[in-house]
Amino acid sequence: MTPMLEGVGIALESIKTSKARAALTILGVAIGVMVVMVIGAIISGFNKGVSDQLARTGPTTFFVTRFFQAGVVVSDGSDEMSPWRRNPPLSVEDAHTIEAIPSVAWVAVDEGSNADVSFGNKKQSSVRIDGRSSAWPNVAGGDIAPGRSFTELENQSNSTVAVINAKLADLLFDRLDPIGQRIHIQGVPYTVIGVWNPPPQLFGGEPSPEAVIPHEAFAKYVQHWKGWMDFLVGPKEGVSTAQAMEDVTEAIRIKRGLRPGQDNNFALVSQDKILEKLDGITFAFRLVMFALSSVGLMVGGVGVVAIMMISVTERTREIGVRKALGATRREILWQFLVEASTLTLVGGAVGMILGGLGAGLLKLLTPIPAYVPLASVIIALIAAALTGVLFGIVPANKASRLDPVEALRYE
C-alpha cells in the first residue's frame, strides 16, 4: 500500500506543478469517459423505455403479426424486397381460432388508420383511429375515466361508439362533458362512451389525439390500408408464454393447411424477442460509443506518455537514490504505473461528473429518458485506469531500467 499511496501522492503533486501537461491527459480521458456515459445513458434510457412499454401489456403477452422484421427495412416495392407479401393477412377468423385455444385467456385485435374527426364546427384532421376488439384495455395501459370501454357485444354488432383519449377530448369539447356527445369520424356519427388516459409516452411529450372504436365498426366504416391486422394474445394464468405460443402456432398452421416442413406464413413475437432485436439495433450505437471514447482515451494516453517521460527525466537523480538505497526494478515500475493510472483516473472522475451532468440535462431538456447505469460508471473508470497502465508502461519501464550510477550522476 505504501508504494501505491506514494505514487498517488506524486501524481497529484505533478498535476499541481505541471498543470498544462496534466490538463492534456485529464481532458482526453475525461472526453472519452463522458462519451461512454452519455451514449450509455441514452441507450439504457431507450431500452428501459421500451421495456416499460412492453411491461404494460403484461409480462407474458405476445404478438401475432403478418410479418416481423426488426431494424431498418428497405424496400423498392418489388415482391423480392417486400417479403411480407408472401404471407396472407391475418383475419378476424384467425383471432376466433386463437380465442378457442384452452391455453389462451384473451385476444386483442388491432388495426389502425388516420381520419378526420369533427364535433359541431370543430374539426381535427389526421386523428389516429384504432379499430380494436373489446380486450384492448388489457394491453393499452392507462385508465378509462370518465366512462367505460365498449363490450364484445357492441363490437360484434358494429356499434358506433368511441373511446377517445384525453388529448382529443380537450381539442373537441373544451370544458364540456364528452360522455354521450356525438362525434363524426369520416362523416359517420359515433357516441363517446369513455375518455382514455393513456400511459406516458416512450419519449415523453403530449400524446397525439386518438380514438378507439370497435373493430367491426372500424372495418365497415373507416377507410384503411387492409392487410395489417395484428393480435396481442394473453395466456391463461399458470400457462407459460412459450406453451401458449406453441399452441397458437399449431392452431394457425392447421387452419391454414400448412404441411410439416413448410415455413410459417405468419409471425409470433414474444417480448423477449423484441428486446433481443432492440439490442441488435442499439449495437451500432455502442460501436459509435466505443469509437468516440477510444479517440478520447488515445488522446489521454498520448498525454500520459508525454507527461510521464518528462517526469522520469526530471526525477532521474531521485530514481538513482532510491535504487542505491535498495529499491528494486519492480518497485520503481509499480510506482510509475500507479502514478500514470492516478492521472487517468482523475480524468475519468472529471468525465464521470460531466457525463452525469450531460445525462441529467438530456433527461431534463429532451424527451429522451436517459439515465446512467452503474455498469457504465464502472466500465468508464476501469477504461480510464487501464489507459494509464497501458500507456504508462513505456515510461515506467524506462524508469525501472535506469542504471543507479548513471542516474546519480545525472544533472
N, C-alpha and C positions, 0 to 999 in steps of 0.2 A: 504493500500500500504506500510505503514511503516514496519509492521512485515515481509511483503514479501521481501522488499529490504534488511532488516536486515538479513533475512535468507539466501538470495543470497550472501550477503557480507561475512557472516560467512562460508558458503560453499566454496567460493573461497579462503578464508583465510586458511581453513582446507586443501585444495588441496596443497597450498604452504608449509604448515608446516608438512603435512603427505603425502609426495609425493609417497612413496611406497604403502601405503594403498589406496590412491586415484587412483593410476595407475591401480590397480586391477579392481576397479569399472569402470573406464573410458575405459579400454581395453576391458572388457567383453561386455559392451554396444556398444562400437564402432564396434566390430566384428559383433554383431547382426544387427546393423543398416546398416553396409556395405554390409552384405549378402542380406538384403532386397533390397537395392538399386541396387546392381549388377545384381541379378537374375531378379528383376523387370525390369531393363533396357534391359536385354536380351529378356525377354518375350514380352515387349512392342515393342522393335525393330522388333522382328519376326512378331508380329501381324500387325504392321504398314506396314512392307514389303509386307506381303500377301495382305493386304487391298489395297495397292498401285498397286500391280499387277492386282488385280481384277478390280480396278477402270479404268485401261487402256482399258478393254474390254467394258466399258460403264456401267453406274450405273444400268441400267435396264436389261442388258444382263443376260440370264440364260442358263443352260446347260441341254442337253438331253443326257442321257447315258444309257447303257445297265443295269448297276447296280451301286449303290452308297453306299459306306460304308467308313466312315472316321475312322482314327486311325490305329492301328496295326491290320493287317489281318493275321490270322494264318490258314493255310490250309494243310491237309495231302494228298490232291489230290482226296479225295472222294467227291461224289456229296453232301453229307450232310455238309461237311466243305467248299464247293465251291458253295454258293447259287446263284452266277451269272449264273451258268449253266442252271438254271431253266428258265432264260429269253432268248428269241430269240434275236440274234444280230440285231442291227439297220441296216437299208439298205438305199441306195440312194432313193428308192421309199418312205421311211418314210420321208426323207428330202423334197421331192417334195410335199408330203401331207402337211407338215408343212408350206412350202412356199405359198401354196394356201390359207392359213387361212387369212382372212381380217385383223386381228389384228397384223400380223407378217410382219416386214419390210424385213428381210433377214435371211438366214440360212447359217452358215459356217460349212461345213463338214470337219472332220479332222480324218485322220488315219496316222499312223507312222511306221517306221521301220529303220533299220540301213543297210547301204550298202557301198560298195567301190565306190569311185568317182575318176576318173582319167582325166588328161588333158595332152596330149602328153606323156612324160616319167615320169610325176609326178602323184603320187597316194596317196590318203588319205583313210585309212581304217576306217570302222565303223562310217561313217558320218551319222548323223541324217537326214533321208529323210521324209518330211511331204507331204502327199497327201491331198490337200485341194481344196475346191471349190473357186470360184472367190471372195467370200465375206470375205476371210480370213484377208485382211488388216484392216477390221472393228474392229477386236479384237486382232490383233497381237501387236499393238503398234509400235513405231519407225516410220521409213520412208523408202521409196524405192528411192534411188538416188545413182548413175545414173540409168536410165532405168525406167521400169514400171513393174506392175504385169500382170498376164495373165487374159484374159477375160473369161466370162462364155462360149462363143462360142468356145474358144480354149480348155476349159475344156471338153465340150461335144464332141468335135471332136478328143479327145485323142492326142492333140498336144504335141509334145515332146519339151516343153520349160521349163525353170527353172529360179527361182529367188533364188540366193544364198546369204548367209549372208556375211558380210564384212570379217569375220574370214576366211571362206573358199576361198573367192576371194584372200586374201593375200597369203594363202598357195599354191594356184594353179597358180596364174597369176603374182605374184610379182608386177611389175610396168606396166604390160600390161593392156590395157582397156578390162575388162571382157565382155562388151556388144558385143554380136554377136559371141563369142567364142563357140566352141563345146566341151562339156564335156561328159564323159561316166559314166552312173550310172548303175552298174551291166551289163556293156557291151553295153547298149543302148545309142545312142547319143542324147544329149539334147542341145538346143541352149539357152545360157544365155541371158535373156532379162532384168534382173534387179538385183541390189545389195541391199539387205535389211540391214538396220542399226537398229538392234533390240534395245529395251529399256534396261536400266541397269538391270543386274541380281538381283535376290532377295538377295543373299548374296555377291554381288559384284563379282569381278574377271572377266576374259575374257569369253565370250560365246564360246561354242563348235562350231565347223564347222557344218553348216546346209544348206540344200537345200529344197526349197518348189517347188513342181511340181503340175500340175493339177491332181485332184483326179482320174479322169477316166484313165489317163495315169499311175498313181501310181497303181491302181487296176489291170491294164493289164500287166504291165511290171516289177513291183518291187515285189520281194518275201517278204511277210509279214505275220504276225500272224493274221488270219482273225477272225472277231467277235468282234473287239474293236473299231468300228467306233463311234465317238462322234459328237454331234452337238452343236454349240453355236447359240443361237437364239436372235435376236434383235426385240423387239416390235416396232410397228409404233409409231410415235410421238403422244403424248397425251394418249397412251394406257399404263396402269399400268402393272408392271411385273406380279402381281397376276392374272389379267384378261387374259393376253397372255398365262400364264402357264395353266390356266383353259381351254382355247380354244385348246391349243396343246394337253393337256391330253385327252380331249374329242375326238379330231380328231384321235389320235393314237389308242385309245380304240375302236373306231368304225372300223378303218382299220383292227385291229387285231381280231375283233369279240368278244371282252370281254363283258360278260353279267354283268348287275348290280349286285353288291355284290362281284364280282371277283376282286382280287387284281391286281394292275398294274404290268405288266411284263416288265417294263421299269422304268427309274427314271428321274425325273425333279428336278434340283437343282438350287436354287437361290443363289446369292452371300451371302445373309444374313444367309442362312443355312450353307454354307461353313464356314463362320466366327463363327457361333454358334458351329459347330463341332470343329473348331480350339480352341475355348475357352475351350471345354471339354478336348482336348488333353493337353493343357498347364496347366490344373488344377493340374495334377500330379507334375509339376514343382513348382507350387505355394505351394503345400503341402511340398515339399522339402525345399523351401524357408522358410516357416513357422517353420519347424522343426529345421533347422540350426540356424535361427535367435533366436529361443526360447532358444537354448542352450547358445548362447552368452549373451542374456538378463538374463538368470538364473545365469550365472557366475557373471554378473554385479550386479544382485540383491543380491547375497550372499555377494559380496563386500560392498554393501550398508548397509546391516545388520551389518557386522563386523565393518566398519568404524564409523557408527552412534552409535553403542553400546559403542565403545571406546570414542566417542565424548561426549555421555551422562555421562559416568563415569568421564571424565576429567572436565566436566562443572557442576558437581553436586552442588558445592557451588554457582555458578552463577545462577543456576535454583532456589536454595533456596532463594537467594537475590531477584530475580525477583518476586517470589511468595510472599515474605514478603512485597514487595512494591505494591502488588495488582494484579500481573499478574494471569490470570485465566488459568485453565487447557486447555481450548480451544486455548488460545493464544500460550501456550507452544507447544501444539500438532501441531498447524499450522506452527510455526517457524521451527520445526524439519522436518516436511513434505516438506516444501519449500526447506530446506537445502538438503534433500535427492534427491528431484527432480532436483535441480540445478546440483548436481553431475552427475546424469544420463543424463541430457540434455547436459552437457559438453561432455560426452562420445558420445551422439547422434550427436553432431556437428562435432566431430572428425570423427565418422563413416560416416557422410554425405559427408565430404570432401574426405575421402578415397574412398567412393563409387562412387562419381562423377569422381574422377581421374581414378578409375578402369573401369567405363563405357566408359570414353573417350579413354583409352588405347585399350579397346576391339574394339571400332569403328575404331581406327586408325590402329591397327595391325592385325585385323582379318576381314573377310568378313561379320561379324555379324553387322547389322545396329542398334546397341544398342543406346538407349537414355534414359535418366532418366525422367520419367513423374513426374509432380508436385505432383500427388497423392502419389507416393512412398515416396517423401520427407516428406510430411505431416504425412503420416502413421508412418514413421520411427521415427519422432520426438515425436509424440503422444505416441508411444510404449515406447520410452525412458523415457518420463515423467511419464507414468503410472507405469513403473518398479520402479522408485524412490518412488512413492506414495505407491504402494503395499508392497514393501519390507521395506519401511521406517516406516510403521505403528507400528511395534513392538517396535523399539527403541523410536519412538516419543511418543507412549502410555506410555512406561516406564518413560520417562522424565516427561510427564504431570502428572503422578500419584505420583511423589516423594513428600514425606512429607516435607514441608518447614523447620520445626525444625530440622529434621534429616539431611536434605540436608545442612543446615548451619553448622552443627557440623562435616560434612564430611571433612576428611583431605586427 
